[in-house]
């Protein structure tokens, strides 16, 4: 039986982003489990977008980070 230091259940945007940032911080023993394909669940089925216009600097920063996470998920899915 294989063992992993970190197992992430769900390969949507959140699961992929968590895996990405863990590896960026040096974790190399990460497994992402997804029933189908990465991003095929509620992340892939959502019609929402990442809003890019807000009125406060904090909201603008959150939206920019959200776009970055979306791109990370897309890139991980392409691998």
HELIX and SHEET records of a PDB file:
HELIX    1   1 UNK A   13  UNK A   24  1                                  12    
HELIX    2   2 UNK A   42  UNK A   45  1                                   4    
HELIX    3   3 UNK A   57  UNK A   78  1                                  22    
SHEET    1   A 2 UNK A   6  UNK A   9  0                                        
SHEET    2   A 2 UNK A  30  UNK A  33  1                                        
END                                                                             
